[in-house]
Protein backbone atom coordinates (compact mmCIF):
# COMPACT_ATOMS: atom_id res chain seq x y z
CA UNK A 1 0.00 0.00 0.00
CA UNK A 2 1.32 3.42 -0.97
CA UNK A 3 2.63 5.70 1.74
CA UNK A 4 0.19 8.61 1.75
CA UNK A 5 0.36 11.53 4.17
CA UNK A 6 -2.41 13.74 2.82
CA UNK A 7 -5.13 13.06 0.22
CA UNK A 8 -7.65 15.35 -1.47
CA UNK A 9 -11.04 13.65 -1.74
CA UNK A 10 -13.75 14.63 -4.23
CA UNK A 11 -16.50 14.76 -1.62
CA UNK A 12 -20.26 15.18 -1.95
CA UNK A 13 -21.24 14.40 1.63
CA UNK A 14 -23.42 11.50 0.50
CA UNK A 15 -23.16 7.89 1.59
CA UNK A 16 -20.37 6.78 -0.73
CA UNK A 17 -17.94 9.63 -0.18
CA UNK A 18 -18.67 9.82 3.56
CA UNK A 19 -17.69 6.17 3.87
CA UNK A 20 -14.65 6.80 1.67
CA UNK A 21 -13.55 9.65 3.94
CA UNK A 22 -13.55 7.40 7.01
CA UNK A 23 -12.05 4.50 5.08
CA UNK A 24 -9.15 6.69 3.91
CA UNK A 25 -8.49 7.88 7.46
CA UNK A 26 -8.42 4.34 8.79
CA UNK A 27 -6.84 2.44 5.90
CA UNK A 28 -4.13 4.93 4.96
CA UNK A 29 -3.84 6.66 8.35
CA UNK A 30 -3.62 9.96 6.48
CA UNK A 31 -5.04 13.46 6.63
CA UNK A 32 -7.97 14.02 4.30
CA UNK A 33 -8.80 17.29 2.54
CA UNK A 34 -12.34 17.44 1.15
CA UNK A 35 -13.33 19.17 -2.07
CA UNK A 36 -16.98 19.75 -2.97
CA UNK A 37 -17.80 21.31 -6.34
CA UNK A 38 -20.92 23.30 -7.15
CA UNK A 39 -21.45 22.68 -10.86
CA UNK A 40 -25.09 23.68 -10.79
CA UNK A 41 -26.42 20.31 -9.67
CA UNK A 42 -29.32 22.03 -7.94
CA UNK A 43 -28.59 20.64 -4.47
CA UNK A 44 -27.13 22.39 -1.45
CA UNK A 45 -23.39 21.80 -1.23
CA UNK A 46 -22.77 23.71 1.98
CA UNK A 47 -24.02 20.86 4.25
CA UNK A 48 -20.94 18.93 3.13
CA UNK A 49 -18.88 21.32 5.25
CA UNK A 50 -20.60 20.33 8.50
CA UNK A 51 -20.36 16.65 7.66
CA UNK A 52 -16.65 16.91 6.91
CA UNK A 53 -16.02 18.89 10.10
CA UNK A 54 -17.86 16.25 12.12
CA UNK A 55 -15.42 13.67 10.77
CA UNK A 56 -12.39 15.68 11.79
CA UNK A 57 -11.49 17.27 8.47
CA UNK A 58 -9.53 20.49 8.94
CA UNK A 59 -9.12 21.64 5.31
CA UNK A 60 -12.45 21.88 3.52
CA UNK A 61 -12.94 23.29 0.02
CA UNK A 62 -16.42 24.13 -1.29
CA UNK A 63 -16.10 25.85 -4.66
CA UNK A 64 -18.69 27.48 -6.90
CA UNK A 65 -17.43 26.43 -10.34
CA UNK A 66 -20.55 27.13 -12.37
CA UNK A 67 -19.19 30.00 -14.46
CA UNK A 68 -15.87 28.28 -15.10
CA UNK A 69 -17.68 25.06 -16.01
CA UNK A 70 -19.83 26.66 -18.69
CA UNK A 71 -17.30 29.23 -19.95
CA UNK A 72 -14.21 27.00 -20.17
CA UNK A 73 -15.69 23.54 -20.77
CA UNK A 74 -19.31 23.50 -21.97
CA UNK A 75 -19.07 26.43 -24.40
CA UNK A 76 -15.81 25.21 -26.03
CA UNK A 77 -17.40 21.78 -26.48
CA UNK A 78 -20.49 23.25 -28.15
CA UNK A 79 -18.35 25.29 -30.53
CA UNK A 80 -17.53 21.90 -32.04
CA UNK A 81 -21.21 20.80 -32.17
CA UNK A 82 -20.12 17.83 -30.09
CA UNK A 83 -22.31 14.72 -29.94
CA UNK A 84 -21.15 11.24 -28.89
CA UNK A 85 -22.53 8.28 -30.87
CA UNK A 86 -25.00 10.53 -32.64
CA UNK A 87 -27.08 11.42 -29.58
CA UNK A 88 -25.31 11.97 -26.25
CA UNK A 89 -24.40 15.59 -25.42
CA UNK A 90 -21.68 14.51 -22.93
CA UNK A 91 -23.12 16.19 -19.85
CA UNK A 92 -21.32 13.93 -17.37
CA UNK A 93 -18.11 13.61 -19.38
CA UNK A 94 -17.44 17.34 -19.74
CA UNK A 95 -17.64 17.98 -15.97
CA UNK A 96 -14.90 15.50 -15.09
CA UNK A 97 -11.85 17.39 -16.43
CA UNK A 98 -12.79 20.43 -14.34
CA UNK A 99 -13.11 18.32 -11.19
CA UNK A 100 -9.75 16.68 -11.96
CA UNK A 101 -8.17 20.10 -12.49
CA UNK A 102 -9.46 21.42 -9.18
CA UNK A 103 -8.40 18.26 -7.32
CA UNK A 104 -4.84 18.79 -8.54
CA UNK A 105 -4.89 22.52 -7.77
CA UNK A 106 -5.99 21.79 -4.20
CA UNK A 107 -3.37 19.04 -3.87
CA UNK A 108 -0.72 21.58 -4.87
CA UNK A 109 -2.11 24.23 -2.51
CA UNK A 110 -2.28 21.90 0.51
CA UNK A 111 0.81 19.83 -0.13
CA UNK A 112 -1.19 16.64 -0.59
CA UNK A 113 0.52 13.71 -2.28
CA UNK A 114 -2.64 11.89 -3.37
CA UNK A 115 -6.18 12.39 -4.63
CA UNK A 116 -9.21 10.13 -4.26
CA UNK A 117 -12.59 9.78 -5.94
CA UNK A 118 -15.75 7.73 -5.55
CA UNK A 119 -16.06 6.47 -9.11
CA UNK A 120 -16.77 2.75 -9.33
CA UNK A 121 -14.60 0.26 -11.16
CA UNK A 122 -17.34 -0.30 -13.73
CA UNK A 123 -17.70 3.27 -14.95
CA UNK A 124 -16.02 5.76 -17.24
CA UNK A 125 -15.50 8.40 -14.56
CA UNK A 126 -12.55 6.61 -12.97
CA UNK A 127 -10.77 6.91 -16.33
CA UNK A 128 -11.70 10.57 -16.78
CA UNK A 129 -10.63 11.63 -13.30
CA UNK A 130 -7.35 9.78 -13.40
CA UNK A 131 -6.27 10.63 -16.95
CA UNK A 132 -6.84 14.28 -16.10
CA UNK A 133 -4.95 14.01 -12.82
CA UNK A 134 -1.93 12.30 -14.37
CA UNK A 135 -1.83 14.83 -17.23
CA UNK A 136 -1.75 17.74 -14.77
CA UNK A 137 0.42 16.19 -12.04
CA UNK A 138 2.27 13.12 -13.35
CA UNK A 139 3.56 11.93 -9.98
CA UNK A 140 0.30 12.17 -8.06
CA UNK A 141 -0.98 9.05 -6.28
CA UNK A 142 -4.58 8.11 -7.02
CA UNK A 143 -6.69 6.16 -4.53
CA UNK A 144 -9.83 4.59 -5.98
CA UNK A 145 -11.53 2.81 -3.04
CA UNK A 146 -14.02 0.96 -5.23
CA UNK A 147 -11.07 -0.89 -6.76
CA UNK A 148 -9.61 -1.76 -3.34
CA UNK A 149 -12.29 -2.44 -0.77
CA UNK A 150 -14.95 -5.15 -0.42
CA UNK A 151 -17.85 -2.76 0.27
CA UNK A 152 -19.51 -3.57 -3.03
CA UNK A 153 -23.17 -2.97 -2.18
CA UNK A 154 -25.27 -0.20 -0.67
CA UNK A 155 -26.10 -2.39 2.34
CA UNK A 156 -22.42 -2.98 3.07
CA UNK A 157 -21.79 0.75 2.86
CA UNK A 158 -24.66 1.41 5.26
CA UNK A 159 -23.34 -1.22 7.69
CA UNK A 160 -19.87 0.35 7.55
CA UNK A 161 -21.34 3.80 8.20
CA UNK A 162 -23.35 2.54 11.15
CA UNK A 163 -20.39 0.68 12.63
CA UNK A 164 -18.12 3.73 12.43
CA UNK A 165 -20.65 6.33 13.53
CA UNK A 166 -20.86 8.08 10.18
CA UNK A 167 -24.00 10.28 10.23
CA UNK A 168 -26.05 8.75 7.41
CA UNK A 169 -29.79 8.14 7.71
CA UNK A 170 -30.53 4.48 7.10
CA UNK A 171 -34.29 4.87 6.97
CA UNK A 172 -35.03 8.36 5.74
CA UNK A 173 -36.99 9.68 2.84
CA UNK A 174 -37.46 7.42 -0.14
CA UNK A 175 -34.24 7.19 -2.13
CA UNK A 176 -34.33 7.56 -5.89
CA UNK A 177 -33.95 4.14 -7.54
CA UNK A 178 -31.61 5.71 -10.09
CA UNK A 179 -27.94 6.49 -10.09
CA UNK A 180 -27.97 10.17 -10.98
CA UNK A 181 -25.45 12.81 -11.96
CA UNK A 182 -26.41 16.45 -12.33
CA UNK A 183 -24.75 19.69 -13.33
CA UNK A 184 -25.75 22.81 -15.24
CA UNK A 185 -25.66 20.94 -18.54
CA UNK A 186 -27.71 17.87 -17.70
CA UNK A 187 -29.10 15.23 -15.38
CA UNK A 188 -28.33 11.58 -16.10
CA UNK A 189 -30.31 8.59 -14.85
CA UNK A 190 -29.05 5.01 -14.74
CA UNK A 191 -30.05 1.82 -12.94
CA UNK A 192 -33.49 0.82 -11.64
CA UNK A 193 -35.96 -0.14 -14.36
CA UNK A 194 -33.55 1.26 -16.95
CA UNK A 195 -31.43 -1.87 -16.63
CA UNK A 196 -34.10 -3.62 -18.73
CA UNK A 197 -33.67 -2.12 -22.20
CA UNK A 198 -37.29 -3.03 -23.12
CA UNK A 199 -38.89 -1.21 -20.18
CA UNK A 200 -40.02 2.35 -20.79
CA UNK A 201 -38.56 4.96 -18.46
CA UNK A 202 -40.89 6.21 -15.73
CA UNK A 203 -42.45 9.64 -16.20
CA UNK A 204 -41.87 10.74 -12.62
CA UNK A 205 -38.12 10.19 -13.06
CA UNK A 206 -37.60 13.47 -14.94
CA UNK A 207 -36.66 16.54 -12.87
CA UNK A 208 -36.15 19.46 -15.28
CA UNK A 209 -38.70 18.95 -18.04
CA UNK A 210 -42.39 18.39 -18.57
CA UNK A 211 -43.40 15.67 -20.98
CA UNK A 212 -43.92 16.90 -24.55
CA UNK A 213 -47.58 15.86 -24.23
CA UNK A 214 -48.02 18.22 -21.29
CA UNK A 215 -45.98 21.09 -22.71
CA UNK A 216 -47.85 24.34 -23.55
CA UNK A 217 -50.09 24.36 -26.59
CA UNK A 218 -48.58 27.68 -27.67
CA UNK A 219 -45.04 27.84 -29.05
CA UNK A 220 -42.28 29.80 -27.34
CA UNK A 221 -39.97 31.95 -29.49
CA UNK A 222 -36.49 32.96 -28.36
CA UNK A 223 -33.57 34.78 -29.97
CA UNK A 224 -29.98 33.84 -29.15
CA UNK A 225 -27.12 36.25 -29.89
CA UNK A 226 -23.72 34.76 -30.77
CA UNK A 227 -20.27 36.25 -30.49
CA UNK A 228 -17.25 34.19 -31.63
CA UNK A 229 -19.32 31.02 -31.45
CA UNK A 230 -20.70 31.52 -27.92
CA UNK A 231 -24.15 32.69 -26.80
CA UNK A 232 -23.87 36.07 -25.12
CA UNK A 233 -27.52 37.15 -24.94
CA UNK A 234 -31.06 35.77 -24.83
CA UNK A 235 -33.76 37.96 -26.37
CA UNK A 236 -31.30 40.83 -26.48
CA UNK A 237 -30.38 40.66 -22.79
CA UNK A 238 -26.68 39.93 -22.20
CA UNK A 239 -25.96 37.17 -19.69
CA UNK A 240 -23.02 35.28 -18.21
CA UNK A 241 -22.32 31.79 -19.59
CA UNK A 242 -23.77 30.01 -16.54
CA UNK A 243 -26.91 32.17 -16.64
CA UNK A 244 -27.34 31.49 -20.37
CA UNK A 245 -27.35 27.75 -19.76
CA UNK A 246 -29.56 27.95 -16.66
CA UNK A 247 -32.13 30.08 -18.51
CA UNK A 248 -32.15 27.77 -21.54
CA UNK A 249 -32.65 24.78 -19.24
CA UNK A 250 -35.67 26.49 -17.70
CA UNK A 251 -37.16 27.59 -21.04
CA UNK A 252 -36.43 24.31 -22.78
CA UNK A 253 -37.65 22.15 -19.91
CA UNK A 254 -40.95 24.05 -19.80
CA UNK A 255 -41.46 23.09 -23.46
CA UNK A 256 -40.64 19.40 -23.05
CA UNK A 257 -37.23 19.67 -24.72
CA UNK A 258 -34.09 17.69 -24.04
CA UNK A 259 -35.15 14.16 -23.00
CA UNK A 260 -33.09 11.26 -24.29
CA UNK A 261 -33.12 7.48 -23.73
CA UNK A 262 -30.05 5.72 -25.17
CA UNK A 263 -27.78 2.72 -24.86
CA UNK A 264 -24.20 3.89 -25.12
CA UNK A 265 -20.91 2.07 -25.46
CA UNK A 266 -18.87 2.70 -22.34
CA UNK A 267 -15.13 3.10 -22.61
CA UNK A 268 -14.59 0.27 -20.12
CA UNK A 269 -16.19 -2.19 -22.52
CA UNK A 270 -19.84 -2.65 -21.57
CA UNK A 271 -23.05 -1.23 -22.96
CA UNK A 272 -25.04 0.96 -20.60
CA UNK A 273 -28.55 2.35 -20.85
CA UNK A 274 -29.04 5.87 -19.60
CA UNK A 275 -31.64 8.60 -19.75
CA UNK A 276 -30.45 12.17 -20.10
CA UNK A 277 -32.19 15.47 -19.56
CA UNK A 278 -30.40 18.27 -21.42
CA UNK A 279 -32.86 21.05 -22.32
CA UNK A 280 -30.37 23.91 -22.67
CA UNK A 281 -27.78 21.83 -24.46
CA UNK A 282 -30.34 20.59 -27.00
CA UNK A 283 -31.27 24.17 -27.82
CA UNK A 284 -27.63 25.28 -27.97
CA UNK A 285 -26.66 22.52 -30.42
CA UNK A 286 -29.49 23.39 -32.80
CA UNK A 287 -28.84 27.13 -32.61
CA UNK A 288 -25.08 26.88 -33.04
CA UNK A 289 -25.37 24.82 -36.20
CA UNK A 290 -27.85 27.40 -37.48
CA UNK A 291 -25.54 30.38 -37.00
CA UNK A 292 -22.63 28.42 -38.48
CA UNK A 293 -24.76 27.58 -41.53
CA UNK A 294 -24.59 31.22 -42.68
CA UNK A 295 -21.18 32.26 -41.34
CA UNK A 296 -18.83 29.32 -41.98
CA UNK A 297 -17.15 28.51 -45.26
CA UNK A 298 -18.45 25.24 -46.72
CA UNK A 299 -15.18 23.31 -46.48
CA UNK A 300 -14.47 24.58 -42.96
CA UNK A 301 -17.94 23.44 -41.89
CA UNK A 302 -17.43 20.03 -43.48
CA UNK A 303 -13.99 19.63 -41.89
CA UNK A 304 -15.48 20.47 -38.48
CA UNK A 305 -18.11 17.78 -39.02
CA UNK A 306 -15.41 15.25 -39.88
CA UNK A 307 -13.35 16.13 -36.80
CA UNK A 308 -16.28 16.24 -34.37
CA UNK A 309 -16.60 12.47 -33.71
CA UNK A 310 -12.92 12.32 -32.76
CA UNK A 311 -13.32 15.37 -30.52
CA UNK A 312 -16.41 13.82 -28.90
CA UNK A 313 -14.57 10.56 -28.30
CA UNK A 314 -11.68 12.40 -26.65
CA UNK A 315 -14.06 14.04 -24.19
CA UNK A 316 -16.02 10.84 -23.55
CA UNK A 317 -12.89 8.81 -22.88
CA UNK A 318 -11.24 11.35 -20.60
CA UNK A 319 -8.66 12.98 -22.86
CA UNK A 320 -9.68 16.61 -22.34
CA UNK A 321 -6.18 17.46 -21.09
CA UNK A 322 -4.44 15.66 -23.95
CA UNK A 323 -2.37 17.51 -26.59
CA UNK A 324 -4.61 16.21 -29.37
CA UNK A 325 -7.75 17.69 -27.77
CA UNK A 326 -5.96 21.01 -27.28
CA UNK A 327 -4.88 20.98 -30.92
CA UNK A 328 -8.42 20.27 -32.11
CA UNK A 329 -9.76 22.99 -29.82
CA UNK A 330 -7.40 25.54 -31.32
CA UNK A 331 -8.64 24.65 -34.82
CA UNK A 332 -12.27 24.80 -33.73
CA UNK A 333 -11.86 28.12 -31.94
CA UNK A 334 -10.10 29.62 -34.96
CA UNK A 335 -13.16 28.75 -37.05
CA UNK A 336 -15.45 30.71 -34.73
CA UNK A 337 -14.07 34.23 -35.31
CA UNK A 338 -16.91 35.05 -37.71
CA UNK A 339 -19.61 32.98 -36.01
CA UNK A 340 -21.56 36.04 -34.90
CA UNK A 341 -25.21 36.98 -35.20
CA UNK A 342 -28.68 36.05 -34.01
CA UNK A 343 -30.67 32.82 -34.27
CA UNK A 344 -34.45 32.76 -33.80
CA UNK A 345 -35.93 29.51 -32.47
CA UNK A 346 -39.41 28.11 -32.06
CA UNK A 347 -39.85 25.73 -29.10
CA UNK A 348 -42.93 23.54 -29.16
CA UNK A 349 -43.76 20.27 -27.41
CA UNK A 350 -40.27 18.78 -27.37
CA UNK A 351 -39.16 20.24 -30.69
CA UNK A 352 -36.61 22.96 -31.45
CA UNK A 353 -37.09 24.57 -34.87
CA UNK A 354 -34.85 27.23 -36.36
CA UNK A 355 -37.05 29.92 -37.89
CA UNK A 356 -34.51 32.65 -38.55
CA UNK A 357 -30.83 33.47 -38.58
CA UNK A 358 -28.96 36.69 -39.43
CA UNK A 359 -25.39 37.95 -39.22
CA UNK A 360 -23.24 40.83 -40.40
CA UNK A 361 -20.69 38.11 -41.20
CA UNK A 362 -23.13 36.01 -43.22
CA UNK A 363 -21.84 34.32 -46.39
CA UNK A 364 -25.40 33.87 -47.66
CA UNK A 365 -25.93 36.03 -50.74
CA UNK A 366 -29.57 36.32 -51.78
CA UNK A 367 -28.57 37.79 -55.14
CA UNK A 368 -26.74 34.55 -56.00
CA UNK A 369 -29.13 32.07 -54.34
CA UNK A 370 -32.35 33.57 -55.72
CA UNK A 371 -34.66 31.63 -58.04
CA UNK A 372 -35.55 34.89 -59.71
CA UNK A 373 -33.43 37.00 -62.08
CA UNK A 374 -29.98 37.41 -60.49
CA UNK A 375 -28.68 40.22 -62.70
CA UNK A 376 -25.69 38.15 -63.81
CA UNK A 377 -24.46 37.33 -60.32
CA UNK A 378 -24.23 33.65 -61.26
CA UNK A 379 -23.49 32.23 -64.72
CA UNK A 380 -25.46 29.00 -64.92
CA UNK A 381 -23.53 27.91 -68.03
CA UNK A 382 -20.42 27.51 -65.83
CA UNK A 383 -21.99 24.40 -64.31
CA UNK A 384 -21.52 22.36 -67.50
CA UNK A 385 -17.74 22.41 -67.40
CA UNK A 386 -17.73 21.86 -63.64
CA UNK A 387 -19.89 18.76 -64.00
CA UNK A 388 -17.85 17.32 -66.89
CA UNK A 389 -14.54 17.76 -65.05
CA UNK A 390 -15.94 16.06 -61.97
CA UNK A 391 -17.33 13.23 -64.09
CA UNK A 392 -14.09 12.75 -66.09
CA UNK A 393 -12.58 9.93 -64.01
CA UNK A 394 -15.87 7.99 -64.06
CA UNK A 395 -16.26 8.46 -67.83
CA UNK A 396 -12.71 7.20 -68.38
CA UNK A 397 -13.39 4.13 -66.22
CA UNK A 398 -16.63 3.38 -68.06
CA UNK A 399 -14.86 3.71 -71.45
CA UNK A 400 -12.34 1.14 -70.19
CA UNK A 401 -15.11 -1.35 -69.52
CA UNK A 402 -15.47 -0.67 -65.82
CA UNK A 403 -19.11 0.28 -65.98
CA UNK A 404 -21.07 -0.48 -62.81
CA UNK A 405 -24.11 -1.68 -64.77
C-alpha positions in Angstrom: 0.0 0.0 0.0 1.3 3.4 -1.0 2.6 5.7 1.7 0.2 8.6 1.8 0.4 11.5 4.2 -2.4 13.7 2.8 -5.1 13.1 0.2 -7.7 15.4 -1.5 -11.0 13.6 -1.7 -13.7 14.6 -4.2 -16.5 14.8 -1.6 -20.3 15.2 -1.9 -21.2 14.4 1.6 -23.4 11.5 0.5 -23.2 7.9 1.6 -20.4 6.8 -0.7 -17.9 9.6 -0.2 -18.7 9.8 3.6 -17.7 6.2 3.9 -14.7 6.8 1.7 -13.5 9.6 3.9 -13.6 7.4 7.0 -12.0 4.5 5.1 -9.1 6.7 3.9 -8.5 7.9 7.5 -8.4 4.3 8.8 -6.8 2.4 5.9 -4.1 4.9 5.0 -3.8 6.7 8.3 -3.6 10.0 6.5 -5.0 13.5 6.6 -8.0 14.0 4.3 -8.8 17.3 2.5 -12.3 17.4 1.1 -13.3 19.2 -2.1 -17.0 19.7 -3.0 -17.8 21.3 -6.3 -20.9 23.3 -7.2 -21.4 22.7 -10.9 -25.1 23.7 -10.8 -26.4 20.3 -9.7 -29.3 22.0 -7.9 -28.6 20.6 -4.5 -27.1 22.4 -1.4 -23.4 21.8 -1.2 -22.8 23.7 2.0 -24.0 20.9 4.3 -20.9 18.9 3.1 -18.9 21.3 5.3 -20.6 20.3 8.5 -20.4 16.7 7.7 -16.7 16.9 6.9 -16.0 18.9 10.1 -17.9 16.3 12.1 -15.4 13.7 10.8 -12.4 15.7 11.8 -11.5 17.3 8.5 -9.5 20.5 8.9 -9.1 21.6 5.3 -12.5 21.9 3.5 -12.9 23.3 0.0 -16.4 24.1 -1.3 -16.1 25.8 -4.7 -18.7 27.5 -6.9 -17.4 26.4 -10.3 -20.6 27.1 -12.4 -19.2 30.0 -14.5 -15.9 28.3 -15.1 -17.7 25.1 -16.0 -19.8 26.7 -18.7 -17.3 29.2 -19.9 -14.2 27.0 -20.2 -15.7 23.5 -20.8 -19.3 23.5 -22.0 -19.1 26.4 -24.4 -15.8 25.2 -26.0 -17.4 21.8 -26.5 -20.5 23.3 -28.1 -18.4 25.3 -30.5 -17.5 21.9 -32.0 -21.2 20.8 -32.2 -20.1 17.8 -30.1 -22.3 14.7 -29.9 -21.2 11.2 -28.9 -22.5 8.3 -30.9 -25.0 10.5 -32.6 -27.1 11.4 -29.6 -25.3 12.0 -26.3 -24.4 15.6 -25.4 -21.7 14.5 -22.9 -23.1 16.2 -19.8 -21.3 13.9 -17.4 -18.1 13.6 -19.4 -17.4 17.3 -19.7 -17.6 18.0 -16.0 -14.9 15.5 -15.1 -11.8 17.4 -16.4 -12.8 20.4 -14.3 -13.1 18.3 -11.2 -9.7 16.7 -12.0 -8.2 20.1 -12.5 -9.5 21.4 -9.2 -8.4 18.3 -7.3 -4.8 18.8 -8.5 -4.9 22.5 -7.8 -6.0 21.8 -4.2 -3.4 19.0 -3.9 -0.7 21.6 -4.9 -2.1 24.2 -2.5 -2.3 21.9 0.5 0.8 19.8 -0.1 -1.2 16.6 -0.6 0.5 13.7 -2.3 -2.6 11.9 -3.4 -6.2 12.4 -4.6 -9.2 10.1 -4.3 -12.6 9.8 -5.9 -15.7 7.7 -5.6 -16.1 6.5 -9.1 -16.8 2.8 -9.3 -14.6 0.3 -11.2 -17.3 -0.3 -13.7 -17.7 3.3 -14.9 -16.0 5.8 -17.2 -15.5 8.4 -14.6 -12.5 6.6 -13.0 -10.8 6.9 -16.3 -11.7 10.6 -16.8 -10.6 11.6 -13.3 -7.4 9.8 -13.4 -6.3 10.6 -16.9 -6.8 14.3 -16.1 -4.9 14.0 -12.8 -1.9 12.3 -14.4 -1.8 14.8 -17.2 -1.8 17.7 -14.8 0.4 16.2 -12.0 2.3 13.1 -13.4 3.6 11.9 -10.0 0.3 12.2 -8.1 -1.0 9.1 -6.3 -4.6 8.1 -7.0 -6.7 6.2 -4.5 -9.8 4.6 -6.0 -11.5 2.8 -3.0 -14.0 1.0 -5.2 -11.1 -0.9 -6.8 -9.6 -1.8 -3.3 -12.3 -2.4 -0.8 -15.0 -5.1 -0.4 -17.8 -2.8 0.3 -19.5 -3.6 -3.0 -23.2 -3.0 -2.2 -25.3 -0.2 -0.7 -26.1 -2.4 2.3 -22.4 -3.0 3.1 -21.8 0.7 2.9 -24.7 1.4 5.3 -23.3 -1.2 7.7 -19.9 0.3 7.5 -21.3 3.8 8.2 -23.4 2.5 11.1 -20.4 0.7 12.6 -18.1 3.7 12.4 -20.7 6.3 13.5 -20.9 8.1 10.2 -24.0 10.3 10.2 -26.0 8.7 7.4 -29.8 8.1 7.7 -30.5 4.5 7.1 -34.3 4.9 7.0 -35.0 8.4 5.7 -37.0 9.7 2.8 -37.5 7.4 -0.1 -34.2 7.2 -2.1 -34.3 7.6 -5.9 -33.9 4.1 -7.5 -31.6 5.7 -10.1 -27.9 6.5 -10.1 -28.0 10.2 -11.0 -25.5 12.8 -12.0 -26.4 16.4 -12.3 -24.8 19.7 -13.3 -25.7 22.8 -15.2 -25.7 20.9 -18.5 -27.7 17.9 -17.7 -29.1 15.2 -15.4 -28.3 11.6 -16.1 -30.3 8.6 -14.8 -29.0 5.0 -14.7 -30.1 1.8 -12.9 -33.5 0.8 -11.6 -36.0 -0.1 -14.4 -33.6 1.3 -17.0 -31.4 -1.9 -16.6 -34.1 -3.6 -18.7 -33.7 -2.1 -22.2 -37.3 -3.0 -23.1 -38.9 -1.2 -20.2 -40.0 2.4 -20.8 -38.6 5.0 -18.5 -40.9 6.2 -15.7 -42.5 9.6 -16.2 -41.9 10.7 -12.6 -38.1 10.2 -13.1 -37.6 13.5 -14.9 -36.7 16.5 -12.9 -36.1 19.5 -15.3 -38.7 18.9 -18.0 -42.4 18.4 -18.6 -43.4 15.7 -21.0 -43.9 16.9 -24.6 -47.6 15.9 -24.2 -48.0 18.2 -21.3 -46.0 21.1 -22.7 -47.8 24.3 -23.5 -50.1 24.4 -26.6 -48.6 27.7 -27.7 -45.0 27.8 -29.0 -42.3 29.8 -27.3 -40.0 32.0 -29.5 -36.5 33.0 -28.4 -33.6 34.8 -30.0 -30.0 33.8 -29.2 -27.1 36.3 -29.9 -23.7 34.8 -30.8 -20.3 36.3 -30.5 -17.3 34.2 -31.6 -19.3 31.0 -31.5 -20.7 31.5 -27.9 -24.1 32.7 -26.8 -23.9 36.1 -25.1 -27.5 37.2 -24.9 -31.1 35.8 -24.8 -33.8 38.0 -26.4 -31.3 40.8 -26.5 -30.4 40.7 -22.8 -26.7 39.9 -22.2 -26.0 37.2 -19.7 -23.0 35.3 -18.2 -22.3 31.8 -19.6 -23.8 30.0 -16.5 -26.9 32.2 -16.6 -27.3 31.5 -20.4 -27.4 27.7 -19.8 -29.6 27.9 -16.7 -32.1 30.1 -18.5 -32.1 27.8 -21.5 -32.7 24.8 -19.2 -35.7 26.5 -17.7 -37.2 27.6 -21.0 -36.4 24.3 -22.8 -37.6 22.1 -19.9 -41.0 24.0 -19.8 -41.5 23.1 -23.5 -40.6 19.4 -23.0 -37.2 19.7 -24.7 -34.1 17.7 -24.0 -35.1 14.2 -23.0 -33.1 11.3 -24.3 -33.1 7.5 -23.7 -30.1 5.7 -25.2 -27.8 2.7 -24.9 -24.2 3.9 -25.1 -20.9 2.1 -25.5 -18.9 2.7 -22.3 -15.1 3.1 -22.6 -14.6 0.3 -20.1 -16.2 -2.2 -22.5 -19.8 -2.6 -21.6 -23.1 -1.2 -23.0 -25.0 1.0 -20.6 -28.5 2.4 -20.8 -29.0 5.9 -19.6 -31.6 8.6 -19.7 -30.4 12.2 -20.1 -32.2 15.5 -19.6 -30.4 18.3 -21.4 -32.9 21.1 -22.3 -30.4 23.9 -22.7 -27.8 21.8 -24.5 -30.3 20.6 -27.0 -31.3 24.2 -27.8 -27.6 25.3 -28.0 -26.7 22.5 -30.4 -29.5 23.4 -32.8 -28.8 27.1 -32.6 -25.1 26.9 -33.0 -25.4 24.8 -36.2 -27.9 27.4 -37.5 -25.5 30.4 -37.0 -22.6 28.4 -38.5 -24.8 27.6 -41.5 -24.6 31.2 -42.7 -21.2 32.3 -41.3 -18.8 29.3 -42.0 -17.2 28.5 -45.3 -18.5 25.2 -46.7 -15.2 23.3 -46.5 -14.5 24.6 -43.0 -17.9 23.4 -41.9 -17.4 20.0 -43.5 -14.0 19.6 -41.9 -15.5 20.5 -38.5 -18.1 17.8 -39.0 -15.4 15.2 -39.9 -13.4 16.1 -36.8 -16.3 16.2 -34.4 -16.6 12.5 -33.7 -12.9 12.3 -32.8 -13.3 15.4 -30.5 -16.4 13.8 -28.9 -14.6 10.6 -28.3 -11.7 12.4 -26.6 -14.1 14.0 -24.2 -16.0 10.8 -23.5 -12.9 8.8 -22.9 -11.2 11.4 -20.6 -8.7 13.0 -22.9 -9.7 16.6 -22.3 -6.2 17.5 -21.1 -4.4 15.7 -24.0 -2.4 17.5 -26.6 -4.6 16.2 -29.4 -7.7 17.7 -27.8 -6.0 21.0 -27.3 -4.9 21.0 -30.9 -8.4 20.3 -32.1 -9.8 23.0 -29.8 -7.4 25.5 -31.3 -8.6 24.7 -34.8 -12.3 24.8 -33.7 -11.9 28.1 -31.9 -10.1 29.6 -35.0 -13.2 28.7 -37.1 -15.4 30.7 -34.7 -14.1 34.2 -35.3 -16.9 35.1 -37.7 -19.6 33.0 -36.0 -21.6 36.0 -34.9 -25.2 37.0 -35.2 -28.7 36.1 -34.0 -30.7 32.8 -34.3 -34.4 32.8 -33.8 -35.9 29.5 -32.5 -39.4 28.1 -32.1 -39.9 25.7 -29.1 -42.9 23.5 -29.2 -43.8 20.3 -27.4 -40.3 18.8 -27.4 -39.2 20.2 -30.7 -36.6 23.0 -31.4 -37.1 24.6 -34.9 -34.8 27.2 -36.4 -37.1 29.9 -37.9 -34.5 32.7 -38.5 -30.8 33.5 -38.6 -29.0 36.7 -39.4 -25.4 38.0 -39.2 -23.2 40.8 -40.4 -20.7 38.1 -41.2 -23.1 36.0 -43.2 -21.8 34.3 -46.4 -25.4 33.9 -47.7 -25.9 36.0 -50.7 -29.6 36.3 -51.8 -28.6 37.8 -55.1 -26.7 34.5 -56.0 -29.1 32.1 -54.3 -32.3 33.6 -55.7 -34.7 31.6 -58.0 -35.5 34.9 -59.7 -33.4 37.0 -62.1 -30.0 37.4 -60.5 -28.7 40.2 -62.7 -25.7 38.1 -63.8 -24.5 37.3 -60.3 -24.2 33.7 -61.3 -23.5 32.2 -64.7 -25.5 29.0 -64.9 -23.5 27.9 -68.0 -20.4 27.5 -65.8 -22.0 24.4 -64.3 -21.5 22.4 -67.5 -17.7 22.4 -67.4 -17.7 21.9 -63.6 -19.9 18.8 -64.0 -17.9 17.3 -66.9 -14.5 17.8 -65.1 -15.9 16.1 -62.0 -17.3 13.2 -64.1 -14.1 12.8 -66.1 -12.6 9.9 -64.0 -15.9 8.0 -64.1 -16.3 8.5 -67.8 -12.7 7.2 -68.4 -13.4 4.1 -66.2 -16.6 3.4 -68.1 -14.9 3.7 -71.4 -12.3 1.1 -70.2 -15.1 -1.4 -69.5 -15.5 -0.7 -65.8 -19.1 0.3 -66.0 -21.1 -0.5 -62.8 -24.1 -1.7 -64.8 
